[in-house]
Amino acid sequence: MPEEEKEDKGFKVIDRRGVEPPPPPPAPPPVEPPGSAATEGKAPDTAPGSLLSAGGSPPKRPHEDFPQAGAKEGVPRFLDLVQSLQMGAMVGLGLLQGPDGKRPPVDLPAAKDAIDLLGILQEKTKGNLTKEEEEVLREGLYHLRMGYMAMINAPPAGRGKGGDQR
Protein backbone atom coordinates (compact mmCIF):
# COMPACT_ATOMS: atom_id res chain seq x y z
CA MET A 1 0.00 0.00 0.00
CA PRO A 2 2.91 2.46 -0.09
CA GLU A 3 1.84 3.44 -3.62
CA GLU A 4 -1.40 4.96 -2.29
CA GLU A 5 0.48 7.11 0.21
CA LYS A 6 2.58 8.80 -2.48
CA GLU A 7 1.48 12.34 -3.18
CA ASP A 8 0.63 13.16 -6.77
CA LYS A 9 3.18 15.68 -8.12
CA GLY A 10 0.99 16.69 -11.14
CA PHE A 11 -0.87 19.92 -11.56
CA LYS A 12 -3.90 21.01 -9.59
CA VAL A 13 -7.13 22.25 -11.21
CA ILE A 14 -9.20 24.80 -9.32
CA ASP A 15 -12.68 25.59 -10.65
CA ARG A 16 -13.25 29.33 -10.22
CA ARG A 17 -16.32 29.69 -12.42
CA GLY A 18 -18.91 31.87 -10.75
CA VAL A 19 -16.36 33.28 -8.32
CA GLU A 20 -15.41 36.91 -8.78
CA PRO A 21 -11.68 37.57 -9.01
CA PRO A 22 -10.09 39.31 -6.05
CA PRO A 23 -9.84 43.09 -6.40
CA PRO A 24 -6.52 44.37 -7.74
CA PRO A 25 -4.08 45.76 -5.17
CA PRO A 26 -4.39 49.51 -4.58
CA ALA A 27 -2.23 51.65 -6.80
CA PRO A 28 0.63 53.53 -5.15
CA PRO A 29 0.01 57.25 -4.66
CA PRO A 30 1.10 59.34 -7.65
CA VAL A 31 4.46 61.03 -7.41
CA GLU A 32 4.09 64.74 -8.03
CA PRO A 33 6.83 66.43 -10.07
CA PRO A 34 8.57 69.50 -8.69
CA GLY A 35 6.64 72.69 -9.33
CA SER A 36 3.26 70.99 -9.04
CA ALA A 37 0.32 72.40 -7.10
CA ALA A 38 1.26 70.51 -3.90
CA THR A 39 4.84 71.85 -3.80
CA GLU A 40 3.79 75.42 -4.56
CA GLY A 41 1.34 75.45 -1.69
CA LYS A 42 -1.73 75.34 -3.89
CA ALA A 43 -4.28 72.63 -3.30
CA PRO A 44 -5.13 70.56 -6.36
CA ASP A 45 -8.67 70.83 -7.67
CA THR A 46 -10.28 67.72 -6.17
CA ALA A 47 -13.43 69.30 -4.83
CA PRO A 48 -16.60 67.21 -4.93
CA GLY A 49 -18.13 67.42 -8.39
CA SER A 50 -14.78 68.11 -10.00
CA LEU A 51 -14.09 66.08 -13.12
CA LEU A 52 -10.40 65.77 -12.38
CA SER A 53 -8.91 63.46 -9.80
CA ALA A 54 -5.77 64.19 -7.82
CA GLY A 55 -3.68 62.84 -10.70
CA GLY A 56 -5.06 65.49 -13.07
CA SER A 57 -6.96 63.06 -15.28
CA PRO A 58 -10.67 62.26 -15.26
CA PRO A 59 -11.58 59.20 -13.20
CA LYS A 60 -11.85 56.07 -15.33
CA ARG A 61 -15.16 54.29 -15.39
CA PRO A 62 -15.38 50.53 -16.03
CA HIS A 63 -17.41 50.91 -19.24
CA GLU A 64 -14.78 53.21 -20.78
CA ASP A 65 -12.52 50.22 -21.49
CA PHE A 66 -14.70 49.54 -24.55
CA PRO A 67 -15.22 52.74 -26.57
CA GLN A 68 -18.54 53.27 -28.30
CA ALA A 69 -18.81 52.54 -32.00
CA GLY A 70 -17.80 55.51 -34.12
CA ALA A 71 -16.26 57.30 -31.13
CA LYS A 72 -12.63 56.65 -32.06
CA GLU A 73 -10.62 55.75 -35.09
CA GLY A 74 -10.23 52.03 -35.70
CA VAL A 75 -13.59 51.12 -34.21
CA PRO A 76 -15.85 49.24 -36.65
CA ARG A 77 -18.81 51.21 -37.97
CA PHE A 78 -21.91 50.29 -39.96
CA LEU A 79 -20.27 51.52 -43.16
CA ASP A 80 -17.35 49.14 -42.56
CA LEU A 81 -19.80 46.23 -42.57
CA VAL A 82 -21.47 47.52 -45.75
CA GLN A 83 -18.13 48.04 -47.49
CA SER A 84 -16.94 44.58 -46.47
CA LEU A 85 -20.03 42.97 -47.99
CA GLN A 86 -19.69 45.14 -51.10
CA MET A 87 -16.07 44.06 -51.54
CA GLY A 88 -17.08 40.42 -51.18
CA ALA A 89 -19.71 40.86 -53.88
CA MET A 90 -17.21 42.63 -56.15
CA VAL A 91 -14.71 39.80 -55.73
CA GLY A 92 -17.45 37.28 -56.53
CA LEU A 93 -18.31 39.22 -59.68
CA GLY A 94 -14.65 39.28 -60.71
CA LEU A 95 -14.47 43.09 -60.61
CA LEU A 96 -11.32 43.32 -58.46
CA GLN A 97 -7.74 42.38 -59.22
CA GLY A 98 -5.66 40.37 -56.82
CA PRO A 99 -2.22 41.48 -55.64
CA ASP A 100 -0.67 39.52 -58.51
CA GLY A 101 -2.63 41.61 -61.04
CA LYS A 102 -4.93 38.74 -62.02
CA ARG A 103 -8.66 38.69 -61.54
CA PRO A 104 -10.06 35.95 -59.33
CA PRO A 105 -12.50 33.50 -60.91
CA VAL A 106 -16.12 34.62 -61.02
CA ASP A 107 -18.21 33.14 -58.20
CA LEU A 108 -21.79 34.19 -58.91
CA PRO A 109 -23.40 32.31 -55.98
CA ALA A 110 -21.06 34.06 -53.51
CA ALA A 111 -21.72 37.43 -55.16
CA LYS A 112 -25.49 36.82 -55.01
CA ASP A 113 -25.25 35.93 -51.30
CA ALA A 114 -23.36 39.16 -50.51
CA ILE A 115 -25.82 41.24 -52.56
CA ASP A 116 -28.77 39.55 -50.83
CA LEU A 117 -27.23 40.28 -47.41
CA LEU A 118 -26.86 43.94 -48.37
CA GLY A 119 -30.52 43.96 -49.44
CA ILE A 120 -31.55 42.51 -46.07
CA LEU A 121 -29.47 45.16 -44.28
CA GLN A 122 -31.13 47.87 -46.34
CA GLU A 123 -34.58 46.54 -45.55
CA LYS A 124 -33.99 46.01 -41.83
CA THR A 125 -32.27 49.35 -41.21
CA LYS A 126 -34.70 51.51 -43.18
CA GLY A 127 -35.27 54.76 -41.28
CA ASN A 128 -32.42 54.12 -38.80
CA LEU A 129 -29.45 55.21 -40.91
CA THR A 130 -27.72 58.52 -41.45
CA LYS A 131 -28.02 60.03 -44.92
CA GLU A 132 -24.44 58.99 -45.70
CA GLU A 133 -25.01 55.38 -44.63
CA GLU A 134 -28.29 55.18 -46.53
CA GLU A 135 -26.73 56.61 -49.70
CA VAL A 136 -23.67 54.34 -49.61
CA LEU A 137 -25.88 51.30 -49.10
CA ARG A 138 -28.40 52.29 -51.78
CA GLU A 139 -25.85 53.28 -54.44
CA GLY A 140 -23.56 50.32 -53.80
CA LEU A 141 -26.47 47.89 -53.91
CA TYR A 142 -27.72 49.37 -57.16
CA HIS A 143 -24.33 49.05 -58.89
CA LEU A 144 -23.76 45.53 -57.57
CA ARG A 145 -27.19 44.39 -58.76
CA MET A 146 -26.55 45.87 -62.21
CA GLY A 147 -23.14 44.17 -62.34
CA TYR A 148 -24.69 40.85 -61.31
CA MET A 149 -27.38 41.14 -63.98
CA ALA A 150 -24.73 41.98 -66.59
CA MET A 151 -22.80 38.83 -65.63
CA ILE A 152 -25.94 36.67 -65.73
CA ASN A 153 -27.01 38.01 -69.13
CA ALA A 154 -23.50 37.96 -70.65
CA PRO A 155 -22.88 35.39 -73.38
CA PRO A 156 -20.75 32.42 -72.30
CA ALA A 157 -16.99 32.92 -72.61
CA GLY A 158 -15.56 31.98 -75.98
CA ARG A 159 -18.74 32.71 -77.94
CA GLY A 160 -19.64 35.79 -79.95
CA LYS A 161 -22.93 37.69 -79.66
CA GLY A 162 -24.53 35.44 -82.26
CA GLY A 163 -23.59 32.35 -80.26
CA ASP A 164 -21.04 31.21 -82.87
CA GLN A 165 -17.80 29.63 -81.73
CA ARG A 166 -14.83 31.96 -82.29
PyRosetta script that sets phi, psi and omega in degrees:
from pyrosetta import init, pose_from_sequence

init()
pose = pose_from_sequence("MPEEEKEDKGFKVIDRRGVEPPPPPPAPPPVEPPGSAATEGKAPDTAPGSLLSAGGSPPKRPHEDFPQAGAKEGVPRFLDLVQSLQMGAMVGLGLLQGPDGKRPPVDLPAAKDAIDLLGILQEKTKGNLTKEEEEVLREGLYHLRMGYMAMINAPPAGRGKGGDQR")
pose.set_psi(1, 3.7)
pose.set_omega(1, 178.9)
pose.set_phi(2, -64.3)
pose.set_psi(2, -21.3)
pose.set_omega(2, -179.9)
pose.set_phi(3, -67.5)
pose.set_psi(3, -33.6)
pose.set_omega(3, -179.2)
pose.set_phi(4, -71.8)
pose.set_psi(4, -25.7)
pose.set_omega(4, -177.6)
pose.set_phi(5, -80.2)
pose.set_psi(5, -16.6)
pose.set_omega(5, -179.7)
pose.set_phi(6, -66.5)
pose.set_psi(6, 138.0)
pose.set_omega(6, 179.4)
pose.set_phi(7, -85.3)
pose.set_psi(7, 137.1)
pose.set_omega(7, 179.6)
pose.set_phi(8, -72.7)
pose.set_psi(8, 126.8)
pose.set_omega(8, -176.8)
pose.set_phi(9, -96.9)
pose.set_psi(9, 13.4)
pose.set_omega(9, -179.8)
pose.set_phi(10, -75.7)
pose.set_psi(10, -163.1)
pose.set_omega(10, -179.1)
pose.set_phi(11, -91.9)
pose.set_psi(11, 161.8)
pose.set_omega(11, -177.0)
pose.set_phi(12, -115.6)
pose.set_psi(12, 132.0)
pose.set_omega(12, 179.7)
pose.set_phi(13, -103.6)
pose.set_psi(13, 126.7)
pose.set_omega(13, 177.9)
pose.set_phi(14, -118.0)
pose.set_psi(14, 121.6)
pose.set_omega(14, 179.9)
pose.set_phi(15, -84.3)
pose.set_psi(15, 112.8)
pose.set_omega(15, -178.7)
pose.set_phi(16, -113.2)
pose.set_psi(16, 17.3)
pose.set_omega(16, 178.1)
pose.set_phi(17, -66.1)
pose.set_psi(17, 137.1)
pose.set_omega(17, 179.2)
pose.set_phi(18, 83.5)
pose.set_psi(18, -5.7)
pose.set_omega(18, 179.3)
pose.set_phi(19, -104.7)
pose.set_psi(19, 128.3)
pose.set_omega(19, 179.9)
pose.set_phi(20, -72.3)
pose.set_psi(20, 142.5)
pose.set_omega(20, 178.8)
pose.set_phi(21, -68.0)
pose.set_psi(21, 153.1)
pose.set_omega(21, 179.3)
pose.set_phi(22, -65.2)
pose.set_psi(22, 149.9)
pose.set_omega(22, -179.5)
pose.set_phi(23, -65.0)
pose.set_psi(23, 147.9)
pose.set_omega(23, 179.5)
pose.set_phi(24, -65.9)
pose.set_psi(24, 154.0)
pose.set_omega(24, 179.1)
pose.set_phi(25, -63.8)
pose.set_psi(25, 149.8)
pose.set_omega(25, -179.3)
pose.set_phi(26, -63.4)
pose.set_psi(26, 144.3)
pose.set_omega(26, -179.9)
pose.set_phi(27, -74.5)
pose.set_psi(27, 146.4)
pose.set_omega(27, 177.7)
pose.set_phi(28, -66.3)
pose.set_psi(28, 152.6)
pose.set_omega(28, 179.9)
pose.set_phi(29, -62.3)
pose.set_psi(29, 144.3)
pose.set_omega(29, -178.7)
pose.set_phi(30, -66.9)
pose.set_psi(30, 143.4)
pose.set_omega(30, 177.3)
pose.set_phi(31, -89.3)
pose.set_psi(31, 124.7)
pose.set_omega(31, -177.8)
pose.set_phi(32, -90.9)
pose.set_psi(32, 132.1)
pose.set_omega(32, 178.9)
pose.set_phi(33, -70.7)
pose.set_psi(33, 158.0)
pose.set_omega(33, 177.7)
pose.set_phi(34, -60.3)
pose.set_psi(34, 142.7)
pose.set_omega(34, 179.0)
pose.set_phi(35, 88.8)
pose.set_psi(35, 7.8)
pose.set_omega(35, 179.8)
pose.set_phi(36, -81.7)
pose.set_psi(36, 178.2)
pose.set_omega(36, -175.8)
pose.set_phi(37, -61.0)
pose.set_psi(37, -36.3)
pose.set_omega(37, -177.6)
pose.set_phi(38, -69.3)
pose.set_psi(38, -37.0)
pose.set_omega(38, -177.8)
pose.set_phi(39, -81.1)
pose.set_psi(39, -20.1)
pose.set_omega(39, 179.0)
pose.set_phi(40, -91.7)
pose.set_psi(40, 1.5)
pose.set_omega(40, 178.3)
pose.set_phi(41, 88.8)
pose.set_psi(41, 1.7)
pose.set_omega(41, 178.3)
pose.set_phi(42, -94.6)
pose.set_psi(42, 140.7)
pose.set_omega(42, 177.9)
pose.set_phi(43, -83.0)
pose.set_psi(43, 137.1)
pose.set_omega(43, 177.4)
pose.set_phi(44, -68.4)
pose.set_psi(44, 155.8)
pose.set_omega(44, -177.1)
pose.set_phi(45, -79.5)
pose.set_psi(45, 90.6)
pose.set_omega(45, 177.8)
pose.set_phi(46, -126.8)
pose.set_psi(46, 29.5)
pose.set_omega(46, -179.8)
pose.set_phi(47, -65.3)
pose.set_psi(47, 153.8)
pose.set_omega(47, 177.8)
pose.set_phi(48, -57.8)
pose.set_psi(48, 137.2)
pose.set_omega(48, -178.3)
pose.set_phi(49, 91.0)
pose.set_psi(49, -9.5)
pose.set_omega(49, 178.4)
pose.set_phi(50, -73.7)
pose.set_psi(50, 143.0)
pose.set_omega(50, -179.3)
pose.set_phi(51, -81.4)
pose.set_psi(51, -15.8)
pose.set_omega(51, -177.4)
pose.set_phi(52, -102.0)
pose.set_psi(52, 140.4)
pose.set_omega(52, 175.7)
pose.set_phi(53, -89.1)
pose.set_psi(53, -176.5)
pose.set_omega(53, -178.3)
pose.set_phi(54, -62.0)
pose.set_psi(54, -27.2)
pose.set_omega(54, -179.7)
pose.set_phi(55, -78.0)
pose.set_psi(55, -8.2)
pose.set_omega(55, 177.8)
pose.set_phi(56, 91.8)
pose.set_psi(56, 1.7)
pose.set_omega(56, 178.2)
pose.set_phi(57, -118.6)
pose.set_psi(57, 154.2)
pose.set_omega(57, -179.8)
pose.set_phi(58, -64.1)
pose.set_psi(58, 147.0)
pose.set_omega(58, 179.5)
pose.set_phi(59, -64.8)
pose.set_psi(59, 140.8)
pose.set_omega(59, -177.8)
pose.set_phi(60, -86.2)
pose.set_psi(60, 132.2)
pose.set_omega(60, 177.9)
pose.set_phi(61, -99.8)
pose.set_psi(61, 151.8)
pose.set_omega(61, -177.8)
pose.set_phi(62, -58.4)
pose.set_psi(62, -36.3)
pose.set_omega(62, -177.4)
pose.set_phi(63, -76.3)
pose.set_psi(63, -6.4)
pose.set_omega(63, -179.8)
pose.set_phi(64, -80.5)
pose.set_psi(64, -6.4)
pose.set_omega(64, 177.0)
pose.set_phi(65, -67.5)
pose.set_psi(65, -25.6)
pose.set_omega(65, 179.7)
pose.set_phi(66, -117.2)
pose.set_psi(66, 99.5)
pose.set_omega(66, -177.7)
pose.set_phi(67, -64.8)
pose.set_psi(67, 153.4)
pose.set_omega(67, 179.6)
pose.set_phi(68, -71.3)
pose.set_psi(68, 152.5)
pose.set_omega(68, -179.6)
pose.set_phi(69, -60.6)
pose.set_psi(69, 134.5)
pose.set_omega(69, 178.4)
pose.set_phi(70, 82.8)
pose.set_psi(70, -6.4)
pose.set_omega(70, -176.1)
pose.set_phi(71, -77.7)
pose.set_psi(71, -35.0)
pose.set_omega(71, -177.4)
pose.set_phi(72, -133.3)
pose.set_psi(72, 162.7)
pose.set_omega(72, 178.6)
pose.set_phi(73, -69.1)
pose.set_psi(73, 142.4)
pose.set_omega(73, 179.2)
pose.set_phi(74, 92.5)
pose.set_psi(74, -6.0)
pose.set_omega(74, 179.0)
pose.set_phi(75, -90.2)
pose.set_psi(75, 130.3)
pose.set_omega(75, -179.2)
pose.set_phi(76, -59.6)
pose.set_psi(76, 141.8)
pose.set_omega(76, 177.8)
pose.set_phi(77, -122.8)
pose.set_psi(77, 172.7)
pose.set_omega(77, 178.2)
pose.set_phi(78, -59.9)
pose.set_psi(78, -41.2)
pose.set_omega(78, -179.4)
pose.set_phi(79, -64.3)
pose.set_psi(79, -29.0)
pose.set_omega(79, 176.2)
pose.set_phi(80, -64.7)
pose.set_psi(80, -40.9)
pose.set_omega(80, 177.2)
pose.set_phi(81, -63.6)
pose.set_psi(81, -45.8)
pose.set_omega(81, -179.5)
pose.set_phi(82, -61.8)
pose.set_psi(82, -46.1)
pose.set_omega(82, -178.7)
pose.set_phi(83, -66.0)
pose.set_psi(83, -34.3)
pose.set_omega(83, 177.3)
pose.set_phi(84, -64.4)
pose.set_psi(84, -45.4)
pose.set_omega(84, 178.0)
pose.set_phi(85, -65.9)
pose.set_psi(85, -37.9)
pose.set_omega(85, 178.2)
pose.set_phi(86, -63.9)
pose.set_psi(86, -41.6)
pose.set_omega(86, 179.0)
pose.set_phi(87, -64.3)
pose.set_psi(87, -40.4)
pose.set_omega(87, 177.5)
pose.set_phi(88, -61.3)
pose.set_psi(88, -41.0)
pose.set_omega(88, 178.1)
pose.set_phi(89, -66.7)
pose.set_psi(89, -39.4)
pose.set_omega(89, 179.9)
pose.set_phi(90, -66.1)
pose.set_psi(90, -37.9)
pose.set_omega(90, 176.6)
pose.set_phi(91, -64.8)
pose.set_psi(91, -44.0)
pose.set_omega(91, 178.8)
pose.set_phi(92, -61.8)
pose.set_psi(92, -31.4)
pose.set_omega(92, 178.4)
pose.set_phi(93, -83.7)
pose.set_psi(93, -6.3)
pose.set_omega(93, 180.0)
pose.set_phi(94, 76.0)
pose.set_psi(94, 26.9)
pose.set_omega(94, -177.3)
pose.set_phi(95, -89.3)
pose.set_psi(95, -12.4)
pose.set_omega(95, -177.4)
pose.set_phi(96, -111.9)
pose.set_psi(96, 148.7)
pose.set_omega(96, 175.3)
pose.set_phi(97, -93.6)
pose.set_psi(97, 147.6)
pose.set_omega(97, 174.6)
pose.set_phi(98, -80.9)
pose.set_psi(98, 176.4)
pose.set_omega(98, -179.8)
pose.set_phi(99, -63.8)
pose.set_psi(99, -21.9)
pose.set_omega(99, 178.8)
pose.set_phi(100, -85.5)
pose.set_psi(100, 1.3)
pose.set_omega(100, 178.6)
pose.set_phi(101, 88.4)
pose.set_psi(101, -3.5)
pose.set_omega(101, 179.6)
pose.set_phi(102, -97.0)
pose.set_psi(102, 151.6)
pose.set_omega(102, 176.6)
pose.set_phi(103, -85.8)
pose.set_psi(103, 139.8)
pose.set_omega(103, 177.2)
pose.set_phi(104, -71.3)
pose.set_psi(104, 160.8)
pose.set_omega(104, 178.0)
pose.set_phi(105, -64.7)
pose.set_psi(105, 148.9)
pose.set_omega(105, -179.6)
pose.set_phi(106, -70.6)
pose.set_psi(106, 132.4)
pose.set_omega(106, 178.6)
pose.set_phi(107, -128.5)
pose.set_psi(107, 84.1)
pose.set_omega(107, -174.8)
pose.set_phi(108, -63.2)
pose.set_psi(108, -39.1)
pose.set_omega(108, 177.4)
pose.set_phi(109, -61.5)
pose.set_psi(109, -39.2)
pose.set_omega(109, 178.3)
pose.set_phi(110, -67.6)
pose.set_psi(110, -40.4)
pose.set_omega(110, 178.4)
pose.set_phi(111, -63.8)
pose.set_psi(111, -42.1)
pose.set_omega(111, 179.5)
pose.set_phi(112, -63.6)
pose.set_psi(112, -40.1)
pose.set_omega(112, 178.4)
pose.set_phi(113, -60.9)
pose.set_psi(113, -45.5)
pose.set_omega(113, -179.5)
pose.set_phi(114, -65.2)
pose.set_psi(114, -40.7)
pose.set_omega(114, 179.0)
pose.set_phi(115, -66.0)
pose.set_psi(115, -41.2)
pose.set_omega(115, 177.8)
pose.set_phi(116, -63.3)
pose.set_psi(116, -39.7)
pose.set_omega(116, 177.2)
pose.set_phi(117, -62.8)
pose.set_psi(117, -40.4)
pose.set_omega(117, 176.7)
pose.set_phi(118, -63.8)
pose.set_psi(118, -38.1)
pose.set_omega(118, 177.3)
pose.set_phi(119, -63.9)
pose.set_psi(119, -40.3)
pose.set_omega(119, 177.2)
pose.set_phi(120, -64.0)
pose.set_psi(120, -44.0)
pose.set_omega(120, 177.4)
pose.set_phi(121, -59.1)
pose.set_psi(121, -42.8)
pose.set_omega(121, -179.8)
pose.set_phi(122, -62.3)
pose.set_psi(122, -43.3)
pose.set_omega(122, -178.5)
pose.set_phi(123, -67.1)
pose.set_psi(123, -44.6)
pose.set_omega(123, -174.5)
pose.set_phi(124, -76.8)
pose.set_psi(124, -20.3)
pose.set_omega(124, -178.4)
pose.set_phi(125, -105.6)
pose.set_psi(125, 9.0)
pose.set_omega(125, -178.4)
pose.set_phi(126, -56.6)
pose.set_psi(126, 126.0)
pose.set_omega(126, 178.6)
pose.set_phi(127, 87.9)
pose.set_psi(127, -6.2)
pose.set_omega(127, -178.5)
pose.set_phi(128, -113.6)
pose.set_psi(128, 9.9)
pose.set_omega(128, -176.3)
pose.set_phi(129, -109.8)
pose.set_psi(129, 156.1)
pose.set_omega(129, 171.9)
pose.set_phi(130, -72.7)
pose.set_psi(130, 166.5)
pose.set_omega(130, 179.7)
pose.set_phi(131, -60.9)
pose.set_psi(131, -40.0)
pose.set_omega(131, 179.8)
pose.set_phi(132, -62.9)
pose.set_psi(132, -47.4)
pose.set_omega(132, -179.3)
pose.set_phi(133, -62.7)
pose.set_psi(133, -43.0)
pose.set_omega(133, -180.0)
pose.set_phi(134, -63.4)
pose.set_psi(134, -41.8)
pose.set_omega(134, -178.6)
pose.set_phi(135, -68.4)
pose.set_psi(135, -44.2)
pose.set_omega(135, 179.4)
pose.set_phi(136, -61.1)
pose.set_psi(136, -43.9)
pose.set_omega(136, -179.8)
pose.set_phi(137, -65.4)
pose.set_psi(137, -46.1)
pose.set_omega(137, -177.5)
pose.set_phi(138, -65.5)
pose.set_psi(138, -49.0)
pose.set_omega(138, -178.2)
pose.set_phi(139, -65.7)
pose.set_psi(139, -45.1)
pose.set_omega(139, 179.8)
pose.set_phi(140, -62.1)
pose.set_psi(140, -42.1)
pose.set_omega(140, 179.8)
pose.set_phi(141, -64.6)
pose.set_psi(141, -39.8)
pose.set_omega(141, 178.7)
pose.set_phi(142, -61.0)
pose.set_psi(142, -49.7)
pose.set_omega(142, -177.1)
pose.set_phi(143, -66.7)
pose.set_psi(143, -37.5)
pose.set_omega(143, 178.6)
pose.set_phi(144, -67.5)
pose.set_psi(144, -39.9)
pose.set_omega(144, 178.6)
pose.set_phi(145, -65.2)
pose.set_psi(145, -40.3)
pose.set_omega(145, 178.2)
pose.set_phi(146, -66.2)
pose.set_psi(146, -39.7)
pose.set_omega(146, 177.2)
pose.set_phi(147, -64.9)
pose.set_psi(147, -38.7)
pose.set_omega(147, 178.4)
pose.set_phi(148, -65.6)
pose.set_psi(148, -44.6)
pose.set_omega(148, 179.5)
pose.set_phi(149, -64.2)
pose.set_psi(149, -36.8)
pose.set_omega(149, 177.9)
pose.set_phi(150, -64.3)
pose.set_psi(150, -38.4)
pose.set_omega(150, 179.7)
pose.set_phi(151, -70.2)
pose.set_psi(151, -38.5)
pose.set_omega(151, -179.4)
pose.set_phi(152, -67.4)
pose.set_psi(152, -40.5)
pose.set_omega(152, -175.8)
pose.set_phi(153, -88.2)
pose.set_psi(153, -3.1)
pose.set_omega(153, -179.0)
pose.set_phi(154, -71.8)
pose.set_psi(154, 146.0)
pose.set_omega(154, 176.6)
pose.set_phi(155, -66.4)
pose.set_psi(155, 153.3)
pose.set_omega(155, 179.4)
pose.set_phi(156, -59.7)
pose.set_psi(156, 151.7)
pose.set_omega(156, -178.1)
pose.set_phi(157, -62.8)
pose.set_psi(157, 140.0)
pose.set_omega(157, 177.6)
pose.set_phi(158, 91.0)
pose.set_psi(158, -1.4)
pose.set_omega(158, 179.6)
pose.set_phi(159, -119.3)
pose.set_psi(159, 147.8)
pose.set_omega(159, 177.4)
pose.set_phi(160, -81.2)
pose.set_psi(160, -177.5)
pose.set_omega(160, -179.1)
pose.set_phi(161, -65.7)
pose.set_psi(161, -30.4)
pose.set_omega(161, -179.5)
pose.set_phi(162, -81.1)
pose.set_psi(162, -5.6)
pose.set_omega(162, 179.9)
pose.set_phi(163, 89.4)
pose.set_psi(163, 3.0)
pose.set_omega(163, -179.7)
pose.set_phi(164, -79.3)
pose.set_psi(164, 145.9)
pose.set_omega(164, 177.0)
pose.set_phi(165, -70.1)
pose.set_psi(165, 136.8)
pose.set_omega(165, -179.9)
pose.set_phi(166, -81.4)
pose.dump_pdb("model.pdb")
